[in-house]
Amino acid sequence: MKYLKINTAGATDLEALKNAILQMKGVDSVEIIDEENPESELKKAFAKTKEQLKKGDYETLVNDIFEIITKNNSKK
């Protein structure tokens, strides 16, 4: 998997940019990460985890955790 990092100005319509990139051939997913506000990403992760636990979706939860661990280790 390869990553593309795009730095944007404050007035950029990120949803429009995300939708445009998703239209490109070979693009599977697009994730918007706000490096100036890392708490927002952490809050999203916790919210997703809580929903997975409520639904009993333990397999996806374990897979997500495993992906995070292996992704972080592969960057070293």
Summary of the structure (lengths in Angstrom):
residues: 76
radius of gyration: 14.8
end to end distance: 15.2
largest distance: 40.0
contacts: 117
relative contact order: 0.06
helix: 58%
strand: 0%
